[in-house]
Every structure is written in C-alpha cells, then in structure tokens.
Amino acid sequence: MRMRVIKAGRRGQALAARDALAGVSGDASGEAALEELLGRIAARWAGLDIPLVPHQGAKDTWVLGALDELTAALEVPP
C-alpha cells in the first residue's frame, strides 16, 4: 500500500515537472525564433549604407540623403 502512495506522489511530481519543462521549452523555442529573425535583419542591414550629405556646405554637419534603398529594405519581410 505504501509503495502505491510513493508511486502516486512521484507521478504527481513528474506531471508538475512536465508542465514546467513544457513552459521552458516553449520559451526557448520562441527565443530561438527571435534570434534567427534578428540575425536575418542584422545581415540585411549590414549590407546597407546610410547616405549622408553635408548640410548646406557646413563642415561638420550632415543630414540624411536619399533613403530609397533603406525604405525598400524595411518594406520587405525578413
């Protein structure tokens, strides 16, 4: 009789552990997906140049130039 109680107790612990492990597994899968997406975004942006042009002939002042390439990169899903 006592052995059945011990087995039932272990079974309950195993079920609780299973739920906790399922939660950790889901979190890890989500994190892996985010890391993959971030890697693809970083690779895309690494190949882009941000165009800077002097502001009205100023020596140390720059403004953004044409952003067509950057805008196109933002519109395409990673």
Backbone bond lengths (Angstrom), bond angles and torsions (degrees), N, CA, C in turn:
res aa  C-N    CA-C-N  psi(-1)  N-CA   C-N-CA  omega(-1)  CA-C   N-CA-C  phi
1 M - - - 1.447 - - 1.526 110.57 -
2 R 1.320 116.58 -45.71 1.462 120.58 -179.12 1.537 110.56 -61.68
3 M 1.308 117.60 -37.54 1.461 121.51 -179.91 1.525 110.73 -61.78
4 R 1.316 117.73 -37.22 1.454 121.24 178.60 1.536 110.43 -64.79
5 V 1.320 117.15 -39.66 1.462 121.44 179.49 1.522 109.85 -64.73
6 I 1.330 116.68 -42.49 1.461 120.89 179.52 1.532 109.82 -64.45
7 K 1.329 117.04 -44.31 1.457 120.01 179.21 1.524 110.80 -63.13
8 A 1.316 117.20 -41.49 1.462 120.46 178.70 1.524 110.03 -63.55
9 G 1.322 117.53 -39.37 1.466 121.29 177.76 1.508 111.09 -63.84
10 R 1.294 117.50 -43.19 1.470 121.16 178.48 1.522 110.91 -65.66
11 R 1.323 115.97 -37.62 1.455 119.77 179.04 1.535 109.82 -63.23
12 G 1.322 116.54 -41.00 1.465 120.50 177.85 1.517 111.63 -63.46
13 Q 1.324 116.57 -39.80 1.471 120.57 177.58 1.524 110.20 -66.16
14 A 1.312 115.43 -38.97 1.465 119.18 -179.68 1.526 110.21 -64.82
15 L 1.325 117.63 -39.95 1.459 120.49 178.59 1.527 110.83 -65.96
16 A 1.320 116.96 -40.88 1.463 120.24 178.06 1.526 110.00 -65.00
17 A 1.310 117.09 -41.60 1.463 121.15 178.63 1.522 110.21 -65.73
18 R 1.316 116.86 -37.38 1.467 120.70 179.53 1.528 110.40 -61.76
19 D 1.327 115.95 -43.68 1.466 119.51 178.84 1.521 111.41 -63.88
20 A 1.324 116.49 -41.75 1.465 120.32 178.47 1.526 110.40 -64.37
21 L 1.320 117.09 -43.12 1.464 120.93 179.26 1.525 111.30 -65.22
22 A 1.322 116.92 -36.55 1.462 119.86 177.76 1.528 110.04 -64.20
23 G 1.333 116.78 -39.11 1.462 120.27 177.55 1.512 111.90 -64.73
24 V 1.326 116.63 -44.54 1.464 120.92 178.86 1.523 110.24 -64.52
25 S 1.320 116.59 -39.81 1.464 120.73 179.44 1.528 110.92 -63.41
26 G 1.319 116.53 -42.93 1.464 120.18 178.54 1.519 111.38 -63.72
27 D 1.336 116.49 -42.01 1.462 120.33 177.85 1.531 111.03 -62.20
28 A 1.331 116.06 -43.52 1.467 120.48 -179.31 1.532 111.03 -65.10
29 S 1.315 117.02 -39.42 1.467 120.20 178.46 1.527 110.55 -64.27
30 G 1.325 116.31 -42.35 1.464 120.01 177.74 1.510 111.74 -63.91
31 E 1.330 116.77 -41.23 1.460 120.64 178.63 1.521 111.04 -64.49
32 A 1.315 117.21 -40.79 1.468 120.56 178.91 1.528 110.68 -63.11
33 A 1.327 116.72 -40.13 1.456 120.14 178.90 1.525 111.03 -64.84
34 L 1.330 116.78 -40.92 1.465 120.50 177.94 1.526 111.62 -64.95
35 E 1.339 116.41 -40.84 1.470 119.72 178.97 1.523 111.02 -64.07
36 E 1.318 117.04 -39.13 1.465 120.37 178.16 1.528 110.43 -64.55
37 L 1.315 116.50 -44.49 1.461 121.18 178.98 1.523 110.59 -62.79
38 L 1.321 117.46 -44.22 1.456 121.13 178.44 1.527 110.94 -61.72
39 G 1.319 117.72 -39.24 1.460 121.39 177.39 1.522 112.01 -62.05
40 R 1.333 116.58 -41.73 1.467 119.82 178.73 1.526 110.91 -66.99
41 I 1.321 116.65 -40.01 1.465 120.04 178.47 1.518 110.40 -65.31
42 A 1.329 117.24 -44.98 1.467 120.96 179.89 1.529 110.83 -61.72
43 A 1.329 117.19 -40.21 1.465 120.29 178.91 1.523 111.03 -64.35
44 R 1.317 117.32 -40.20 1.455 120.66 179.12 1.524 110.43 -65.24
45 W 1.325 117.26 -45.61 1.459 120.56 -177.19 1.526 112.23 -72.20
46 A 1.327 117.68 -25.51 1.466 120.32 179.60 1.523 111.15 -63.47
47 G 1.316 117.14 -28.56 1.452 120.71 -178.71 1.519 114.25 -88.76
48 L 1.312 117.60 -0.09 1.467 120.81 -177.86 1.528 110.97 -101.54
49 D 1.295 115.16 143.02 1.466 120.76 174.68 1.523 108.65 -104.29
50 I 1.321 116.13 139.99 1.451 120.53 175.28 1.523 106.61 -94.08
51 P 1.332 116.43 112.46 1.468 119.63 -175.62 1.537 111.80 -73.00
52 L 1.320 116.11 124.43 1.461 122.21 176.50 1.521 109.21 -117.78
53 V 1.309 115.56 137.92 1.469 120.68 177.37 1.531 108.42 -129.48
54 P 1.316 117.60 148.53 1.463 119.75 179.29 1.531 110.83 -61.77
55 H 1.299 115.56 140.34 1.464 120.45 179.85 1.523 109.97 -84.77
56 Q 1.283 116.85 109.42 1.465 125.01 177.27 1.529 112.24 45.75
57 G 1.317 115.47 44.16 1.456 120.62 176.53 1.526 114.37 73.74
58 A 1.331 119.08 9.01 1.463 121.52 179.94 1.527 109.47 -69.38
59 K 1.324 115.75 149.57 1.462 120.92 -175.46 1.527 112.36 -72.31
60 D 1.321 118.00 -47.51 1.472 121.04 -174.07 1.524 113.62 -116.97
61 T 1.306 118.31 21.85 1.457 121.13 -179.36 1.519 109.12 -120.25
62 W 1.327 115.40 127.35 1.465 121.55 -176.46 1.517 109.19 -125.96
63 V 1.300 116.45 150.51 1.469 123.03 173.82 1.524 108.35 -129.32
64 L 1.317 114.84 162.44 1.463 119.19 178.50 1.520 110.45 -69.76
65 G 1.320 114.36 139.61 1.458 120.30 175.24 1.519 109.84 -88.97
66 A 1.327 117.10 -151.27 1.470 122.52 -179.86 1.530 109.93 -63.50
67 L 1.311 115.89 132.23 1.467 121.20 -175.98 1.522 112.70 -111.26
68 D 1.308 117.34 22.69 1.466 120.82 -176.91 1.532 111.67 -59.21
69 E 1.316 117.04 -45.37 1.464 120.76 -178.48 1.526 110.99 -65.30
70 L 1.327 116.92 -41.54 1.463 120.80 178.67 1.527 110.94 -65.58
71 T 1.322 116.47 -42.86 1.460 120.36 179.17 1.532 110.98 -62.02
72 A 1.314 116.19 -42.17 1.465 120.10 178.94 1.532 110.49 -63.25
73 A 1.326 117.45 -38.51 1.469 121.13 179.17 1.520 110.99 -65.82
74 L 1.318 117.38 -34.47 1.464 120.53 178.74 1.521 112.68 -72.44
75 E 1.324 116.75 -27.44 1.457 120.72 -176.84 1.524 113.34 -79.86
76 V 1.329 117.50 -21.77 1.467 121.45 -178.65 1.518 108.36 -89.10
77 P 1.349 118.29 126.54 1.474 119.55 178.05 1.528 110.74 -61.95
78 P 1.327 116.61 143.95 1.474 120.06 -178.37 1.507 113.57 -66.00
